[in-house]
Amino acid sequence: MRARCGGRAVTSRVVATAGHVDHGKSTLVRALTGMEPDRLAEERRRGLTIDLGFAWTRLPSGTDLAFVDVPGHERFVTTMLAGAGPAPAVVMVVAADEGWMPQSAEHLDALDALGVEHGLLVITRCDLLDPEPAREDALAEISSSSLGGVGVVEVCAPRGDGLDALRTALDGLVAAVPEPEPGADVRLWVDRAFSIRGAGTVVTGTLGAGTIRVGDELDLGGRRVHVRGLQSLGEPVQVARGVARVAVNLRGVPREVVARGDALLTPDRWLAPAEVDVALRGVRGGGVLGAEPGALPREVMLHVGSAAVTVRVRPLGSGFARLRPERPLPLRIGDRAVLRDPGRRAVVAGVEVLDVLPPALRRRGAAARRAAELAEPDVGTAAAELRRRGVVRAADLVAMGVPRAEVDALPAVRADGHLVAPARAQEAVSALAAAVRVHDAAEPLDPGLTIEAARRAADLPTPGLVTAVLSAARPGTGAVTPQLRAGRVHLGRASGLPEPVRVAMETLRADLVTHPFRAPDAERLAELGLGPRELAALVRAGELIAVAEGVVLLPEAPDRAVDLLRGVGPEFTLSEARQALGTTRRVAVPLLEHLARTGRTVRSDDLTHRLR
């Protein structure tokens, strides 16, 4: 992290400790930093780390390194995972006089389940026994984990032996950790919350990526909160960028509403899924990965970030499961987490999140089919998610964890913030064509579908997508592609009027050609078989215009009326207009109103009209 701290720019990184109880993790951190990581009086009295400890130092390169010191006792594995979960690198501590121990193994299992790839092995208490056996055993265990081959440093922390070499090795460790994206969405898992008199509630955590600024608005469990102040490495800062240890002072947030396991989030960028589909990862080559799905308990603890939440497990198939946490968690595709059985006090599996908006499983065999989908090599990619969902909001894809660059590059029909897969768009066009045919057969006087009816027929979320899929449609062989005309979806270019209506229209057209302004009365319309529905269909088809209810003329009648009225004079009365047009008051009044609405005339006073 590059941050402005006390007027200078510093670079900050974060590592967590891990290892068996009483192997010297806190002693090592104390010797490296000169700070006391054990904050609680009980910890110092018992010489046993109970809660998370935090300290920092400057490495030879100038990089500031923060330590998250975790407890090693088996009773505090949940606390250990809360500290190590968000950290990108780990220092595995093994004592030379005790060697590899049960909590060494469980901590390594947890790190392996989380997929931690950057680590360092430190052999402590090398003054008490030859470190070589502990070193060989530890390296053999670690090599089978996600950490793989790691560097080794042998120290005696109380005497300071090996600390310079350790600082150099730590420089190399943090330099190998990839730089996080400063523009990433913020997800700060809270590992500590407390109150300061005069300042209010403060939360701390490891910021893995993204940027927090003083004054920012963040989301805390659906509640909008404001950043009143920031600290990093004990100094106030205006900006904090991951990876960094940060303390965030929240304005107006009661201490009791925030706890370890909560998360501060960039607003409106994260989903809170009730269920997630995951791949099960065996621990160091064993565990459940190759076992039958029923091998997992029905309920286990899910450890992700600093959260520890009970989840119900629904097996989907060998190596895959659906998890339902007791409370929604802000998870994304690619997140790694730990499943732990508290009864057995053991890590039973690691998980990788594959889907945070999974489909419902209702039919027989749905779980097995879902497992087959999740086994596809491109699962979780933008293309696969769009293909499976058919229609999805672009923002939801990003919130699910799909990289925005992938979303922006997708070949898709786009409108109203949604993406439609090409195959789904073609299905929508076919559905529209079928729906128009059915509608026109049932309602020949009302051809074509309204946009809203078309949206429902194509099962699209917004009306804008109807226009988009029709615009992108490619005509199929021998098929008629629907077209959008005058706000309705039609097939072909024919008016679609029934034969009797077309015949009646031709008769009416002949009447109006002879007498353009003698609109047919109700008796004549009934004689022709033209009721309100037939007249409305003729108006929609552009064959007639309605200047008033039941008063219809040919579309060119207004322009012909203006030409005739010019011969009367610049101004004229209703009576003069009626005589010039050779019509009745029933037609003249609404026709003059129509001319005024369409901007051809203006009303001079109560009695006269004037051409524009």
Buried (B, 14 or more C-beta within 10 A) or exposed (E): BEBEBEEEEBBBBBBBBBBBBBBBBBBBBBBBBEBEBBBEEEBEEEEBBBBBBBBBBBBEBEBBBBBBBBBBBBEBBBBBBBBBBBBBBBBBBBBBBBBBBEBBBBBBBBBBBBBBBBBBBBBBBBBEBEBEEBBEBBBEBBEBBBBEEBBBBBBBBBEEBBBEEBBBBBBEBBEEBEEBBEEBBBBBBBBBBEEEEEEBBBBBBBBBBBBBEBEBEBBBBEEEBBBBBBBBBEBBBEBBBBBBBBBBBBEEBEBEBBBBBBBBBBBEBBBBBEBBBBBBBBBBEEBBBEBEBEBBBEBBBBBBBBBBBEBBBBBBBBBBBBBBBEEBBBBBBBBBBBBBBBEEEBBBBBBBBBBBBBEEBEEEEEBBBBBEBBBEEEBBBBBBBBBBBBBBBBBBBBBBBBBEEBBEEBEBBBBEEBBBBBEBBBBBBBBBBBBBEEBBEEBBBBBBBBBEBBBEBBEBBBBBBBBBBBEBBEEEEEEBBBBBEEEBBBBEEEBBBBEEBEEBBEBBEEBBEEEBBBBBBEEBBEEBEBEEEBBBBBBBBEBBBBBBEBBBBBEEBBEBBBEBBEEBEEBBEBEBBBEBBEBEEBBBBBBBBBBBEEEBBEEEEEEBBBBE
